[in-house]
């Protein structure tokens, strides 16, 4: 039976989202219908709105969400009605060249279907009132009261974690914490520098703390974000608008540079700094991004001396392993999520929420649904 619900629809880049009634048809065998209870506003969504990240439109954005399972298709596995779930935007086939090499983020089906704004099987699930197909961002499209996902994208988590905190795990927190814990190879006592203290960067600060880093240098141009970084684990804050970031890394390490530098700012200048601030033989992890068609230049000498540089999209996530683990870390008090929520808004307030995100005055705005 067809279901109608409200969703925020983007019809053209650089225009406001409009709240419309959309329709989703019957579930296919592997589908899961999720009632969205909370969804975070992420920079990736903003990039689509501004046109620097290009997808076919019209589209429902949103890819950082949590909710409850309403219905499941006849062949859906691993989830049942009533489950509290965090949604993953990285479905994968499990048997292609890259999946066989333990790199689901490079899954050939995922990379092939993703730019089309469709479900993982290549189809569409929702329609506008005039009958046109409605695309969904990153196989989710969670800025609505419901969304339909593949069963592997709905990850059960403990019911005790509030939905507005749980949704953050689905993107920003997984990306930042995962970069530190799953990929950073941070040894006990290491010096870690995190450049950019938005949601992803603050999650990386916490990942470095959980990994046992001895010194965590947080870098931003917003003093309020540096204060928050100190509250959740940074041992030192550097205001990049006033201080020399590279010198700060060297001061802390007897002139060597940081053992690990994690970039989460999404600026060409920050990407350049990472290679200068890391020690010889150290590791750089890039999480932020700029327009895919823009160039970034480096001083060649900064790339020498056995430095390792890796671009990471999802913190080497294994959602069925990592999402419940992060939820439990929050419930046990070792992962701080409350501090990342700057404001809670309604679906009708989504355009104001993105305006605040663009101004840089928030960590995360979260849409909450009754």
N, C-alpha and C positions, 0 to 999 in steps of 0.2 A: 504494500500500500504506500502510495506517495506521501512524503512528509514535507510540509512547508515550514520554513523558519526564517528568521531575520539574519542577515549577514551584511557586512560592510564590503561593498563592491568598488573596485577601481576600474573605471572605464577608459581612462587615458592618463598618461604620465603628466605630472605637474598639475593635477586637478584633485579636488577633495574626494575622499571616499563617500559613497552614498549608501545609506541604510535601506536595504530593499528586502522584499520577501522573495525567497528562492525556493525551488522545489528539488528534492532528491527522490529518485525512483527506488524501486525495490533493490535490496542488497544482492550482490553477486555472491557466489559461494564463499570466497575468501575474505569478504568485507566485514568490517566492524563499524557500527554506528555509535559514535561517541557524543554524548551531551557535554558540550564545553562548559566548564565551570570557571576557568580562569585562563587568560592568554596574555602573554607579555608582548610589548611593542619593542621590536628589535631594529637595529640599524639596517639589517638586510631588507626588511620591509620598507624602510625609508628609501633605500636605494632604488627599489622598484618604483615607488611613488615619484621619485625625482627623475627617473629615466636613466640613471647610470647603470642599472642592472635591468636588462631588457627581457621581457616575457610577453607572450601573446595575451591580449586582453579581450574582453573583460575578465577579471580575476578576483577571487577572494584571497587576500593575503593572510599572513599569520602562520607561524611555524613553531611557536614556543607555547605549549598549551597542556592543560590537564583537565580531566573530566571523569565522567562515569560511563561505563558501557551500557547502552540501551538495548541494542540487538546485535546478533552476530549472524553471519551467513552460515549456510549448511555445512561448509567445509572449514570454517575458521577454527584455528587451534591456538591454545595458550592463553585464552581469555574468555570470560563468560559475562553475561549480564550482571550488573551490579558492581563489577570490579572498578576500583579507582585506578586510573591509568595516567601516565605521562606519555605524551606522544613523541615519537622519533621521526625525524625528517630524512633518515637515511635507510630506507628499505633496500634490500640487496638480494640478488638471485641465489647466491650461495654456491654457484658452480661455474662461473665464467673465469676467464684468465686471471682477473684480479681477486675475485673472491677466493679462488683456490690458493692464492698467495697471501691470504689473510689481510686483504686491503679492501674491505667492503665499501669504503668511501669512494673507491674507484670502480665499483661494480659497473660493468658495461651497460646493463639495462638501466641502472640508476642514472648514469651520465647521459644515456641516449634519450630517455623519456623526460628527464628533469626540465630541460629547456622548453619543452612543449607545454608545461603547466598542466599535466594530466595526472591521473592515478597511475599507480605503479604498473598496472597491466596495459597502459596506453589509452584507456578510455576516459570518459568524463562521467561524473556522477550527478552533478547539480545543473539546473537550468534557471535562467531568468524568467520573469513573468511572460516575456514575449516569445519564449521557446528557445532562445539561443543557448548554446552550451556555455557553461561557466568554468573557467580554468581555476586551478588551485595551486597556490604557491608551495613548492617543495613537497609535493605529494600530500599536503595537509589542507591548507586553507582554513585556518582555525579562528578567524575573526567572524564568527557567527555562532548561533546558538547550538549548532550541531556541525559535525563533519563526518565524512565516511573515509576510512583508511583501510589499508591492508592489515591483516591480523598481526603481522610481525611489527607493525608500527605502534601498537597499543600495548604498553608495558605496565603490568600491574605493580603498584607500590603500596606500602602500608596505608591503611585508611586513616591513620592518625595524623599524617602530614596534611596541613591545610592546602587546598587547591591552589591558592595564590602563591604559596611558597613552592609547591610541587612543580608548577608550570615552568619555573625558572630552570629546573634541572634539564628540561628538554632541549635547551640550546645554550644560552649564555654560561650557565654554571658547568654543564658538561664540557663545553669547549675550553674554558679556562682551567678548571680543576683537572680535567683530563690531560691537558697539555703538560701540566706540572707532574702529575702522578703517573700517567701512562707513558709519557714520551720524554720528559725532562731529564731522566736519569739523575735526579738530584740526590746527592749523597748527604749523609748527616753532617751538618755544619757548613755546607756550601753557601756561597753568596749568590743570591738570585736577584736580578733586577727585573721589574715589571714596568713596562712603559705604556701608559694609558690606563686610567683607573675608572673606566666605565664598568658595566656589569661583567664583561668577560675578564677584564684586567683584575678586578677585585676578586673574581673567582680564582684566577691564577695565583694571586697573593695567598689565598687560603690553601690552594693546592700545594704551594711551596711550603707553607707552614706545616701542613699535614705530612709532607715528605721529610720533614726534619731539617729544613734549611736553617743555618745559623744566623744569617743576615738576609733580610728581604728589603730591597730598596725599591720603593714605589715612586713612580715618576708621573707627573701630570702638570697641567697649567692651572688647575682649579684647586685652590687651597682647601676647599670643603671636601673634595674627593680625597686629598691627602690625609685629612683628619680621619675620614672614614677608613681609609686603608690602614692607618695606624691602629684603629679600633679592632680590625679583624685579622691583624697579624704582621703588618709591615713594621720593621724596626727602624726605618729611616724614610723620610719623605724628601723628594727633590722637586722643586718648582721649576719646570723646564723653561718658563718664561723669564726666570731671573738667574738660575744657577747653571753651571756647566755639568751636564749629565755625564759625560765621559769622565771628567775629572772626579766626579762623585764615585763612580764605579772603581776607579783606580785608587782613590783614597782609602776606600774600605778594604782593599785587598793588597796593600803594599805595592801598588803600581801595576799589578797583573791585569786587572779587569775582572768582571763578574764571571763566575763559573757557568751560569746559565742566564741568558737574557731573553725574556718573553715580551714580544711586541703585541700590544692590543689597542693601539691608538688609531691605526688606519691612515697614516700620513707618510708621505715619501720621506720627509725629514726624519721621522721616527725610525723608519726602516733603515736609513743610512746610519743612524746612531747605534743601532744594535750591533753592527759589525765592528764599530770602533770601541764599544764599551765591553765587549766580551773578551776574555783572556785567550791567549794562544791555546789551541786545543779545546776550547770551550764550545758550548752549544747555543745557537740562536734558534728560537722558535717564533715564527711569524704567524699571528692569529688575525691581525687586522688586515684590511684590504682597501684598495682604492679602485677607481674606474679601471676596468680590465684592459682598456685600450691606451692607458697612460704608461709612460716610461718612468723608471726609477734608476738613477745613476749612483755609482759607488766609487770611492777611491780604491783602486785596485789593491793597494797595500793592506787595506782593512780586511780583505777577504783571504789573506794568506795566513800562514802559520797554523795549518791544520784545523782551522775553525770549521765547525759543522753548522750548516744552515738548513732549516727545514720549514716548509710552509705546511700548516696544519689547519684543517677545516672543522673538525669535530672532536678534537682531543683523543683520537684513536678510540672512539666510543665503541663499546659493546653493550648496547642498551639493556639487554636482559640481565647482564651482570652489573653494569654500572649504575643504572637508575635506582634500583632498590638499595644499592650500597650507599649512594649519596643521600637518599631519603632517610635511611637509618642513621647516617652521620648527622643529619640535621636533628633528628629526634633525640639523639644521644648528646647533642650540644657541641659537637666538634666542628660542624659546618654551619656557618651563620648565613641565613637567607633573609630574615626579617629586615636586616639592614640594607639590603639591595633594593627594596621596594620604596620608591620615592612617593608614589601616589597610586591610588586605586580609582579607576574611572569606569563609567558605563560604556556600552557599545556606542551610544550616541555621542560620547565625548572623544571618540577616536581621533578625529582630526586635530583637536586641541592637544591631544596626547602626542601626536607626531610633531606638532609645532614646538612643543616643549623639548622633545628629543632633539630636534634640529638645532634649537638654541643651546643645547648642552647643559640644561639645568636639572636634568634628572638622571638617575641611574637606570631604573626601570619603572615605567608606568604599566600597570597590570589592569586589564579589563576583567571585571568580575561579573558573573551572571548569577541571578537569584535562582 
